Amino acid sequence: MPCEIKKEGNLLTVSLSGRFVASIAPSVRDDILSQMSEGVNVLFDLSKMVHIDSSGLGVLVQVLQKAKAEGGKVVLAALQPAPKIVFDITKVSRVFDIVPTVADAKF
């Protein structure tokens, strides 16, 4: 699964595509956390992510915890229908700010 990370000022944009599963979650987590700094906001563009498992969810939660601890915010954008089911069943959707499109993200 490709993961593209762009940092512009205090905004880290993470674009995930394909399947966000256990086999790649640790490397994606390490890539994201290594680029986070105090006060950074993280925008996840999930428009091309078609599947997520518990390991992928765990990475998102870890990023959220780190961002909050350091004064930042995390927004998930363009969550697709299949992964959204996982978010809803696990109730993880309650802890994230989820917006319909990347353009709707506010920090």
N, C-alpha and C positions, 0 to 999 in steps of 0.2 A: 504494500500500500504506500503510495507516495505521500510524503508529508513535506509541504513547503512552508518555510518560516521566513517572514520578513519583519524587520524591526525598523520603525520610523519614529524617532523621538521616544515618547513613553508608550507607544502602541506596538505590541507584538501581534502580528496576524499569522495565524496558523491555519493553513488550508489542508484539510484531510480528504483523501479520496479512496474509494474502494472499501476494503474491510479493515476495521480497526480492532485487531484481535491480539490474543496473548503472545503470539510469536513475534510481534513487532512493538508491542506496547512499551517494553522497557527502553528500547532505543529512542522511540518517539518522546517518552517522558524525559529522558536524559537530555535530548536535544532542546526541548522546550525549557526545562528548568535551568539549563546552563545559560540561556539567553535572557532569563528574567532578572530584573534588578528592582531595587526599592521603588515603589510607586508605579510600576509598569502595569498597564492594562493589557488584557489578552482577549483578542477576538478570534474565535474559532469559526472558520468558514466551513460548514458541513454540507454544502450544496452537492458535493460529489461523494460523500460517504454513504455507502449502501448498507453497511452492517457494523454493529459494535457489540462486543461481548463484555463480560464483567471486568476484564483487565483494561479494556479501553475506557470504560466508565471510571475505573479506579484512577487512571491517569488524569482524566478531566477533573475529578474531585481533588487530587493532589495539587494540580495547577491552581484550582480555585482556592484551596487552603493557603497556599504560598502567596498568591496574589493578595488575598484579604489580610494576611499577617503583615504584609509589606505595604499596605495602603493602596493596593490596586483593585481592579475590578475585572471580572471575566464575563463575556457575553458569547452565547452560542447563536450563530446565525444560520438560517436556511436548513434546519433539521428536517431530513427527509422522512416520509411516512414509515418505512420499515424500522429504522433506528428509533424513531419516536415511540414506537410501541415498547421497546426495551426501557426507554426513559420513563414512560408512564407506569409500566408494571413495577419497576423497582422504586418508583416515586422519586428518582433522582431529579426529575424535571422540576420538583418543588424548590430545589436549592440553587438553580441556575436562572439567570436572566436569559430567556430564549426569545429571539426576535425572528420575524419572517424572512428578512433579507439582510445582507451585509450593510446595505445603505441605512437600515433602520437602527443599527447599533449606535448607542449613545453612551459616552463616557464622561 
